[in-house]
Amino acid sequence: MQIPFTKLQDQYQECKPQIDSAIQRILDTSEFITGPTAEKFEQVWSQHVDAESCASVGNGTFALTLALLACGVKPGHQVITTPHTFISTAEAIKVIGAEPVFVDIDEYYHIDVNQIENKITQLTKAILFVDLYGQTPDVDKLKKIAKKHNLYLIEDAAQSTGAEYKTKRVGNLVDLTCFSFNPVKNLGAIGDAGAVTGKQELIDRVKMFRDHGRKTKYNYEAVGFNARIDCLQAAVLLEKVNIYLDWNQQKRQRAEIYNQHLNAGTPLTRPDCLHSYYVYVMQVPNRDGFVEYMKDLGVGTNIHYKTPINVHQPYHPYQPCLRAEWVCDQIVSLPCYHSLTESEQSYIIEHTNKWLKQHS
């Protein structure tokens, strides 16, 4: 049996007529960058997440970078974040001249909220937390810390599109929320795309920085970026936003089957969160051996992530985060897409449990 880690083609086939029509409309109108389609997506997405406003951008990394700039993060400032995430979280901090301050993770793989205050200094400007794998950390505690120390709170929601915290959809929980619509995300474009949602005043600044630092055509107020979404991506997202929550629910069903039938190593889920399961991550003994074992059986796997950011040379001097460093040697991601069949999942569970039994 051959089971890939992901099957993006299945998403396309389910809404092919709508996507093809949207692409053709953009080609027919030559509405490639900015314009009514991008503006419509911003309106739809802000309503979808119940946010004051939305700025569409070129990708999730730009979303993070522009959110930091909008919050006034400058060279010499510090931003508290997690080492256990994709590199762009910390990269966005470094690229504007600030320094990431890493806080180790908790049992949910999130930033350990209880360790944050020990890392706050006079240089700290913001907390950038990550909804790793598709669920939020304790947002209420984060908001209390941010308010106490007068810090901006920015959410990296690249992996939690459609997730909820205490029945409230991610996108309007904190000052600014950053989304990625990379093709592999739960709501994916056909290329890179992203968005920032939040308070109107801050979103206005995001829009300025995404367009070369200008608010009007000939008035440049800051050094910015060329970070606008292209309308082809916005058009596709407008079609897929109508169906992706159904895909999320199907992913949750498959994750629950894993939780029920895998014999060890299953992830913890927060009771006050609705998980989006961007990926299903478990812990296995001899992880690298397991990856090869599953490959030989025709099953694709992935690792999110193999090395924590604090270990990588560009982010030195080294800041120890021992739990994250240990976890990154154990974790593996199993196929968990919405179209994964019952027989395919049973095959994965059977052989994963065999490995767990042999290596327990």
TIZAMAR-547750 format. One record per residue: x, y, z of N, C-alpha, C in turn. Coordinates in steps of 0.05 Angstrom, whole numbers, padded with zeros to 5 digits, always signed. Layout:
XYZXYZXYZ
...
end
This chain:
+00017-00024+00000+00000+00000+00000+00018+00025+00000
+00011+00045-00017+00025+00070-00018+00008+00092-00007
+00017+00105+00015+00002+00126+00029+00020+00150+00031
+00016+00171+00015+00032+00195+00018+00026+00210+00044
+00045+00227+00051+00040+00243+00076+00017+00262+00073
+00014+00273+00049-00009+00291+00044-00018+00287+00015
-00043+00295+00009-00054+00292-00018-00069+00318-00025
-00054+00338-00033-00067+00364-00040-00085+00362-00064
-00080+00343-00081-00096+00340-00105-00126+00334-00098
-00130+00320-00076-00158+00314-00068-00173+00339-00061
-00160+00359-00049-00173+00384-00043-00182+00398-00069
-00163+00398-00088-00169+00412-00113-00193+00399-00127
-00193+00372-00128-00214+00358-00143-00241+00363-00131
-00243+00368-00104-00268+00372-00091-00281+00400-00098
-00264+00419-00106-00275+00445-00113-00262+00455-00139
-00257+00436-00157-00244+00442-00183-00259+00463-00200
-00285+00459-00204-00299+00479-00221-00297+00508-00210
-00300+00510-00184-00299+00537-00172-00271+00549-00174
-00251+00533-00169-00223+00543-00170-00216+00550-00199
-00222+00533-00217-00216+00538-00246-00230+00563-00255
-00255+00567-00247-00270+00591-00255-00257+00616-00243
-00249+00614-00218-00236+00638-00204-00210+00645-00218
-00194+00625-00225-00169+00631-00239-00174+00644-00266
-00193+00633-00280-00199+00644-00307-00208+00673-00305
-00224+00679-00284-00234+00706-00281-00210+00726-00277
-00191+00718-00261-00167+00735-00256-00152+00739-00282
-00149+00718-00298-00135+00720-00323-00150+00738-00343
-00176+00735-00343-00192+00751-00361-00192+00781-00354
-00191+00787-00329-00192+00815-00320-00165+00828-00315
-00144+00811-00316-00116+00821-00310-00114+00835-00283
-00130+00825-00264-00130+00836-00237-00109+00820-00220
-00084+00826-00224-00063+00808-00214-00054+00815-00185
-00050+00842-00180-00041+00850-00154-00058+00873-00144
-00068+00870-00120-00087+00889-00107-00113+00890-00123
-00132+00905-00114-00157+00907-00128-00180+00894-00113
-00203+00892-00126-00228+00883-00113-00226+00855-00101
-00212+00836-00114-00211+00809-00104-00196+00807-00078
-00173+00821-00076-00158+00821-00051-00174+00835-00029
-00187+00857-00036-00203+00871-00017-00227+00854-00007
-00239+00839-00025-00262+00822-00018-00252+00800+00001
-00228+00789-00005-00218+00768+00013-00213+00779+00041
-00202+00803+00042-00197+00815+00069-00223+00819+00084
-00244+00827+00070-00270+00830+00083-00281+00804+00093
-00280+00784+00075-00291+00757+00082-00275+00745+00105
-00248+00748+00104-00232+00735+00125-00235+00749+00152
-00237+00775+00152-00241+00789+00178-00268+00782+00190
-00288+00779+00173-00314+00770+00183-00313+00742+00193
-00299+00725+00179-00297+00697+00186-00285+00692+00213
-00265+00709+00220-00252+00706+00246-00261+00727+00267
-00281+00744+00259-00293+00764+00276-00272+00784+00285
-00255+00793+00267-00235+00813+00273-00243+00840+00263
-00231+00861+00274-00237+00888+00265-00229+00892+00236
-00206+00881+00229-00196+00886+00202-00176+00865+00194
-00169+00864+00168-00151+00844+00157-00133+00857+00136
-00108+00849+00136-00090+00857+00115-00079+00831+00102
-00085+00827+00076-00074+00804+00062-00046+00810+00054
-00029+00790+00055+00000+00793+00049+00010+00770+00032
+00035+00771+00024+00046+00752+00006+00051+00724+00017
+00056+00722+00043+00060+00696+00055+00059+00698+00085
+00061+00676+00099+00060+00676+00128+00084+00689+00141
+00107+00687+00129+00131+00699+00140+00128+00730+00140
+00118+00740+00117+00113+00769+00116+00092+00777+00137
+00072+00760+00141+00052+00766+00161+00064+00771+00188
+00083+00754+00196+00097+00757+00222+00114+00782+00222
+00130+00786+00201+00148+00809+00200+00133+00835+00201
+00111+00837+00186+00096+00862+00185+00081+00867+00211
+00072+00845+00224+00058+00848+00250+00078+00859+00271
+00102+00849+00271+00122+00859+00290+00128+00889+00285
+00131+00896+00259+00136+00924+00253+00113+00942+00261
+00089+00932+00256+00065+00948+00263+00063+00953+00293
+00074+00934+00309+00074+00937+00338+00098+00953+00348
+00113+00964+00330+00136+00981+00338+00161+00966+00346
+00163+00941+00339+00188+00926+00345+00210+00937+00327
+00233+00944+00340+00255+00956+00326+00281+00942+00333
+00303+00948+00318+00329+00936+00325+00336+00942+00354
+00345+00921+00368+00352+00923+00396+00331+00914+00415
+00306+00912+00405+00284+00902+00422+00286+00871+00424
+00273+00860+00444+00271+00831+00447+00242+00823+00444
+00239+00799+00432+00212+00787+00429+00213+00759+00440
+00196+00754+00459+00195+00727+00471+00179+00708+00453
+00190+00684+00448+00177+00665+00430+00186+00637+00438
+00178+00618+00422+00184+00589+00427+00205+00580+00407
+00222+00561+00416+00241+00550+00397+00230+00527+00380
+00206+00517+00388+00195+00494+00375+00173+00502+00356
+00181+00509+00332+00164+00520+00311+00179+00521+00285
+00166+00527+00263+00180+00531+00238+00198+00556+00241
+00219+00556+00226+00240+00576+00229+00230+00605+00225
+00209+00608+00209+00200+00635+00202+00191+00651+00227
+00182+00638+00248+00173+00652+00272+00196+00669+00283
+00219+00656+00286+00243+00671+00297+00256+00687+00275
+00255+00678+00250+00267+00692+00228+00255+00720+00225
+00229+00722+00229+00215+00748+00226+00225+00768+00247
+00232+00758+00270+00243+00775+00292+00271+00785+00284
+00288+00766+00275+00315+00773+00269+00318+00792+00245
+00301+00788+00225+00304+00803+00200+00299+00833+00204
+00285+00840+00225+00281+00869+00230+00300+00879+00251
+00319+00862+00259+00340+00871+00277+00335+00867+00307
+00312+00855+00313+00306+00848+00341+00318+00821+00348
+00316+00814+00374+00327+00788+00383+00305+00770+00394
+00304+00745+00384+00285+00726+00396+00296+00716+00423
+00279+00716+00443+00285+00705+00469+00268+00680+00472
+00282+00657+00473+00267+00631+00472+00259+00622+00500
+00234+00613+00502+00223+00601+00526+00217+00572+00520
+00225+00554+00537+00221+00525+00532+00191+00518+00531
+00185+00494+00523+00157+00486+00517+00145+00470+00540
+00118+00467+00540+00104+00452+00560+00096+00425+00548
+00079+00410+00561+00071+00383+00553+00054+00383+00528
+00043+00406+00520+00028+00408+00495+00045+00417+00472
+00071+00420+00476+00090+00430+00456+00088+00460+00451
+00073+00474+00468+00070+00503+00466+00091+00517+00483
+00094+00543+00479+00111+00559+00497+00101+00555+00525
+00119+00551+00544+00111+00547+00572+00105+00574+00584
+00079+00580+00587+00070+00606+00596+00082+00612+00624
+00086+00592+00640+00095+00596+00668+00124+00604+00669
+00139+00603+00647+00167+00611+00646+00171+00638+00633
+00151+00650+00622+00154+00674+00606+00164+00697+00623
+00152+00702+00646+00159+00726+00661+00188+00727+00670
+00200+00703+00672+00228+00702+00680+00246+00713+00657
+00236+00715+00633+00252+00723+00610+00246+00752+00602
+00228+00766+00615+00221+00793+00608+00242+00813+00619
+00251+00831+00601+00270+00852+00609+00259+00879+00600
+00275+00900+00605+00267+00926+00596+00267+00929+00565
+00280+00910+00552+00282+00911+00523+00259+00895+00510
+00243+00880+00526+00222+00864+00514+00200+00881+00504
+00192+00876+00479+00171+00892+00466+00145+00876+00461
+00149+00850+00456+00125+00834+00449+00130+00805+00456
+00107+00790+00457+00107+00761+00459+00095+00750+00433
+00110+00733+00420+00101+00721+00395+00097+00691+00401
+00073+00682+00404+00068+00654+00410+00057+00639+00386
+00059+00613+00387+00052+00597+00363+00030+00576+00371
+00010+00574+00354-00011+00554+00357-00001+00528+00345
+00019+00515+00357+00033+00493+00344+00014+00470+00339
+00016+00460+00314+00001+00436+00304-00029+00441+00302
-00039+00464+00312-00067+00470+00307-00084+00476+00331
-00071+00479+00355-00086+00487+00378-00071+00510+00393
-00086+00526+00407-00073+00549+00420-00062+00541+00448
-00043+00556+00457-00035+00554+00486-00056+00568+00503
-00050+00572+00529-00069+00586+00547-00068+00616+00541
-00086+00624+00524-00086+00652+00515-00093+00671+00538
-00111+00663+00556-00118+00680+00578-00094+00687+00595
-00077+00667+00601-00053+00673+00616-00034+00691+00601
-00031+00686+00575-00014+00703+00559-00023+00732+00559
-00049+00736+00557-00060+00763+00557-00055+00777+00584
-00057+00762+00606-00052+00774+00632-00022+00783+00634
-00004+00766+00625+00024+00773+00626+00030+00797+00608
+00019+00797+00584+00024+00820+00566+00013+00846+00577
-00011+00845+00589-00022+00869+00601-00006+00878+00625
+00003+00860+00641+00018+00867+00665+00044+00882+00658
+00057+00873+00636+00083+00883+00629+00082+00902+00604
+00057+00909+00596+00053+00928+00574+00067+00919+00549
+00062+00894+00541+00074+00882+00517+00052+00876+00496
+00060+00878+00471+00043+00869+00450+00042+00839+00450
+00019+00828+00442+00015+00799+00440+00007+00792+00412
+00025+00776+00399+00022+00769+00371+00019+00739+00369
+00000+00730+00354-00006+00701+00351+00003+00691+00323
+00020+00671+00323+00028+00658+00299+00008+00635+00295
-00012+00641+00278-00034+00621+00273-00031+00607+00247
-00007+00605+00237-00002+00592+00211-00013+00564+00211
-00014+00551+00234-00023+00523+00235-00051+00519+00247
-00064+00541+00254-00089+00538+00269-00113+00550+00255
-00112+00552+00229-00135+00563+00214-00160+00547+00220
-00181+00561+00230-00206+00548+00237-00207+00537+00265
-00185+00538+00280-00185+00529+00307-00200+00549+00325
-00207+00540+00349-00221+00557+00368-00208+00555+00396
-00210+00577+00411-00202+00578+00439-00227+00587+00455
-00236+00569+00472-00260+00575+00488-00283+00584+00470
-00288+00569+00449-00309+00573+00429-00306+00598+00411
-00284+00612+00414-00279+00636+00398-00258+00629+00377
-00264+00635+00352-00246+00627+00330-00220+00643+00331
-00198+00630+00326-00172+00643+00324-00173+00664+00303
-00162+00688+00310-00162+00710+00292-00169+00737+00305
-00181+00735+00329-00189+00759+00343-00184+00755+00373
-00164+00741+00381-00159+00735+00409-00139+00755+00421
-00121+00765+00405-00099+00782+00415-00095+00806+00397
-00074+00821+00401-00070+00846+00386-00069+00841+00356
-00053+00822+00347-00051+00815+00319-00048+00785+00316
-00060+00774+00295-00059+00746+00289-00049+00742+00261
-00029+00724+00258-00016+00720+00232-00023+00693+00220
-00032+00693+00196-00040+00668+00182-00022+00663+00158
-00018+00637+00153-00005+00628+00128-00025+00612+00112
-00026+00617+00086-00043+00602+00068-00026+00587+00048
-00002+00579+00057+00015+00561+00041-00002+00537+00032
+00003+00525+00009-00014+00503-00001-00017+00480+00018
+00002+00475+00036-00001+00452+00054-00018+00458+00078
-00025+00483+00083-00040+00491+00106-00069+00482+00103
-00084+00482+00126-00112+00473+00125-00129+00489+00105
-00124+00515+00104-00135+00532+00082-00112+00541+00066
-00108+00528+00043-00084+00532+00027-00090+00545+00000
-00073+00563-00008-00075+00575-00035-00061+00556-00055
-00056+00566-00079-00041+00550-00099-00013+00562-00102
-00004+00576-00082+00022+00588-00080+00024+00600-00052
+00043+00617-00047+00045+00630-00021+00024+00652-00018
+00014+00654+00007-00004+00676+00014-00007+00677+00044
-00015+00699+00055-00019+00702+00084-00037+00725+00090
-00041+00729+00116-00058+00751+00125-00052+00758+00154
-00058+00782+00162-00057+00791+00189-00084+00802+00197
-00095+00794+00220-00120+00805+00229-00116+00818+00256
-00134+00836+00263-00132+00849+00289-00144+00877+00290
-00133+00893+00308-00143+00920+00312-00138+00938+00287
-00157+00955+00281-00156+00971+00257-00131+00988+00256
-00124+01001+00278-00100+01018+00278-00075+01003+00271
-00072+00979+00281-00049+00963+00275-00049+00952+00247
-00073+00944+00238-00076+00933+00210-00069+00955+00190
-00076+00980+00196-00069+01002+00178-00039+01004+00175
-00024+00999+00196+00005+00999+00195+00016+00975+00180
+00004+00952+00184+00011+00928+00168+00008+00934+00138
-00014+00947+00131-00019+00953+00102+00002+00973+00092
+00010+00991+00109+00031+01010+00100+00057+00995+00095
+00065+00979+00114+00091+00965+00111+00091+00945+00088
+00068+00933+00082+00067+00913+00060+00070+00926+00033
+00065+00952+00031+00065+00966+00005+00087+00987+00005
+00111+00978+00011+00135+00995+00008+00136+01018+00028
+00119+01017+00049+00119+01038+00069+00102+01062+00063
+00083+01059+00045+00067+01082+00037+00037+01078+00044
+00024+01101+00049-00005+01100+00054-00020+01110+00029
-00008+01127+00014-00018+01136-00011+00003+01131-00033
-00005+01134-00058+00013+01126-00080+00040+01138-00079
+00042+01164-00072+00068+01178-00074+00078+01187-00047
+00066+01177-00025+00074+01186+00001+00086+01163+00017
+00112+01162+00020+00126+01140+00034+00132+01149+00062
+00121+01135+00082+00125+01143+00110+00145+01125+00125
+00152+01103+00113+00171+01084+00127+00184+01067+00106
+00205+01054+00114+00218+01033+00096+00201+01008+00099
+00190+00998+00077+00173+00975+00078+00182+00953+00060
+00163+00937+00051+00168+00913+00034+00148+00912+00011
+00154+00896-00008+00135+00889-00029+00123+00862-00019
+00101+00864-00004+00091+00840+00010+00061+00837+00006
+00051+00846-00017+00023+00844-00023+00015+00816-00033
-00009+00808-00027-00019+00783-00038-00024+00786-00068
-00022+00765-00084-00031+00767-00112-00059+00757-00114
-00074+00768-00131-00103+00764-00132-00111+00736-00141
-00093+00722-00154-00098+00694-00161-00101+00678-00135
-00084+00683-00116-00086+00669-00090-00111+00677-00075
-00117+00703-00075-00141+00712-00061-00166+00700-00073
-00167+00697-00099-00190+00686-00112-00194+00656-00105
-00172+00642-00104-00173+00613-00096-00182+00611-00067
-00171+00627-00050-00178+00626-00021-00208+00632-00017
-00218+00651-00033-00247+00657-00030-00265+00633-00036
-00255+00616-00054-00271+00592-00060-00267+00570-00039
-00243+00567-00029-00238+00546-00010-00247+00552+00019
-00250+00578+00025-00259+00585+00052-00287+00574+00058
-00302+00567+00037-00329+00557+00041-00329+00527+00048
-00306+00514+00045-00306+00485+00050-00285+00475+00070
-00265+00492+00076-00242+00482+00092-00250+00473+00120
-00271+00486+00132-00279+00477+00159-00290+00449+00159
-00302+00440+00137-00310+00412+00134-00286+00394+00133
-00265+00402+00119-00241+00387+00118-00228+00385+00146
-00229+00408+00161-00218+00408+00188-00233+00387+00205
-00259+00386+00203-00274+00367+00219-00267+00338+00212
-00262+00333+00186-00254+00306+00178-00226+00299+00188
-00209+00319+00189-00182+00315+00201-00184+00308+00230
-00202+00322+00245-00206+00317+00273-00216+00288+00278
-00233+00279+00260-00243+00252+00263-00221+00231+00260
-00203+00236+00241-00181+00217+00237-00161+00219+00260
-00157+00243+00270-00139+00246+00293-00151+00231+00318
-00177+00232+00321-00189+00218+00344-00186+00188+00341
-00187+00178+00317-00183+00149+00312-00154+00142+00320
-00135+00158+00312-00108+00154+00321-00106+00153+00352
-00118+00173+00364-00117+00175+00393-00129+00150+00407
-00149+00139+00395-00163+00116+00407-00148+00090+00403
-00133+00088+00380-00123+00062+00373-00092+00059+00373
-00078+00081+00374-00049+00079+00377-00043+00073+00407
-00023+00056+00411-00018+00045+00438-00001+00063+00455
+00012+00083+00444+00029+00100+00460+00036+00125+00444
+00046+00146+00458+00057+00169+00444+00038+00189+00432
+00012+00186+00438-00008+00204+00426-00006+00232+00438
-00013+00252+00423-00010+00280+00433-00032+00287+00453
-00026+00306+00470-00046+00317+00488-00062+00339+00474
-00088+00341+00480-00104+00363+00470-00115+00379+00493
-00116+00405+00489-00126+00423+00510-00157+00421+00510
-00169+00418+00533-00198+00416+00534-00214+00441+00526
-00201+00464+00527-00214+00489+00520-00209+00497+00491
-00198+00480+00475-00191+00486+00447-00205+00467+00427
-00212+00478+00404-00220+00462+00382-00196+00460+00363
-00184+00437+00361-00159+00432+00347-00164+00431+00317
-00147+00443+00301-00149+00442+00272-00133+00420+00260
-00114+00408+00275-00097+00386+00266-00085+00392+00239
-00070+00414+00238-00053+00418+00215-00036+00394+00210
-00024+00383+00231-00010+00357+00229-00016+00341+00255
-00014+00315+00252-00018+00297+00275+00010+00287+00283
+00018+00296+00307+00046+00291+00316+00045+00272+00341
+00061+00251+00340+00063+00233+00362+00093+00229+00369
+00098+00216+00391+00125+00209+00398+00130+00179+00395
+00153+00172+00384+00159+00144+00380+00188+00139+00388
+00195+00115+00398+00223+00109+00404+00237+00104+00378
+00263+00112+00377+00279+00109+00353+00265+00121+00329
+00259+00147+00331+00243+00160+00311+00254+00157+00283
+00280+00161+00279+00291+00159+00252+00288+00131+00241
+00291+00111+00258+00286+00084+00249+00257+00079+00241
+00239+00091+00256+00211+00089+00250+00204+00101+00223
+00216+00124+00217+00211+00137+00192+00219+00119+00168
+00242+00106+00171+00251+00088+00150+00233+00063+00148
+00225+00053+00171+00207+00030+00172+00181+00035+00158
+00169+00059+00163+00144+00066+00150+00148+00071+00120
+00171+00083+00113+00177+00087+00085+00178+00061+00070
+00190+00041+00082+00192+00015+00069+00164+00002+00065
+00146+00010+00083+00118+00000+00081+00101+00017+00063
+00112+00038+00051+00097+00055+00033+00083+00078+00046
+00089+00084+00071+00075+00105+00086+00093+00130+00088
+00084+00152+00079+00099+00177+00081+00095+00189+00109
+00116+00199+00121+00115+00213+00146+00130+00240+00144
+00130+00255+00165+00145+00280+00165+00154+00286+00194
+00170+00307+00197+00179+00314+00224+00175+00344+00228
+00159+00351+00248+00153+00379+00254+00160+00386+00283
+00185+00390+00291+00208+00397+00274+00232+00382+00284
+00251+00377+00267+00273+00359+00275+00293+00372+00293
+00296+00398+00292+00315+00413+00309+00302+00438+00318
+00303+00444+00344+00291+00470+00354+00309+00493+00344
+00296+00516+00341+00309+00539+00329+00333+00548+00346
+00331+00546+00373+00353+00556+00390+00379+00542+00385
+00379+00519+00373+00403+00504+00368+00418+00514+00342
+00403+00526+00324+00415+00534+00298+00433+00558+00302
+00455+00557+00288+00477+00577+00291+00467+00606+00287
+00450+00612+00267+00442+00640+00264+00427+00652+00288
+00418+00634+00306+00402+00644+00329+00418+00641+00355
+00444+00638+00352+00462+00639+00376+00467+00667+00384
+00475+00673+00409+00485+00654+00429+00463+00634+00438
+00472+00610+00442+00454+00588+00449+00438+00594+00474
+00412+00590+00473+00395+00592+00496+00383+00564+00502
+00390+00551+00523+00381+00523+00527+00351+00522+00531
+00339+00503+00517+00310+00496+00519+00309+00466+00519
+00315+00454+00541+00321+00425+00542+00297+00407+00535
+00273+00416+00543+00250+00399+00536+00245+00399+00506
+00247+00422+00494+00244+00424+00465+00265+00407+00450
+00289+00409+00460+00311+00394+00447+00306+00364+00450
+00296+00355+00472+00290+00326+00476+00266+00318+00458
+00245+00334+00458+00221+00327+00442+00228+00324+00413
+00245+00342+00403+00251+00342+00374+00265+00316+00365
+00275+00301+00383+00287+00275+00376+00267+00252+00376
+00242+00258+00386+00222+00237+00390+00199+00238+00370
+00193+00262+00360+00167+00266+00347+00167+00259+00317
+00144+00251+00308+00140+00244+00280+00111+00251+00273
+00106+00259+00248+00079+00266+00239+00069+00244+00221
+00044+00236+00226+00031+00215+00210+00012+00228+00191
+00006+00214+00169-00015+00224+00150-00041+00229+00165
-00053+00252+00160-00078+00258+00174-00095+00278+00157
-00096+00273+00131-00111+00291+00114-00140+00282+00112
-00157+00299+00103-00186+00294+00105-00196+00271+00088
-00180+00264+00067-00188+00243+00049-00175+00216+00055
-00160+00215+00077-00147+00190+00086-00169+00169+00090
-00167+00146+00077-00188+00126+00079-00186+00109+00104
-00207+00095+00111-00207+00078+00134-00187+00056+00132
-00184+00044+00109-00165+00022+00105-00136+00033+00107
-00132+00057+00096-00105+00069+00097-00097+00075+00126
-00116+00086+00141-00110+00093+00169-00106+00068+00186
-00122+00047+00181-00119+00022+00195-00091+00010+00190
-00082+00012+00166-00055+00002+00158-00034+00017+00174
-00036+00044+00175-00017+00060+00190-00017+00053+00219
-00041+00050+00231-00043+00044+00260-00031+00016+00265
-00037-00003+00249-00027-00030+00253+00003-00031+00254
+00016-00018+00235+00045-00020+00234+00059-00001+00254
+00045+00021+00261+00056+00038+00282+00056+00023+00308
+00034+00010+00314+00032-00006+00339+00052-00029+00340
+00058-00041+00317+00078-00062+00316+00106-00050+00324
+00112-00026+00313+00137-00013+00320+00138-00007+00350
+00116+00004+00360+00116+00011+00389+00120-00013+00406
+00108-00036+00399+00110-00060+00414+00139-00071+00413
+00151-00070+00390+00178-00081+00386+00199-00064+00400
+00193-00038+00405+00213-00019+00416+00205-00008+00443
+00186-00021+00456+00177-00011+00482+00197-00020+00504
end
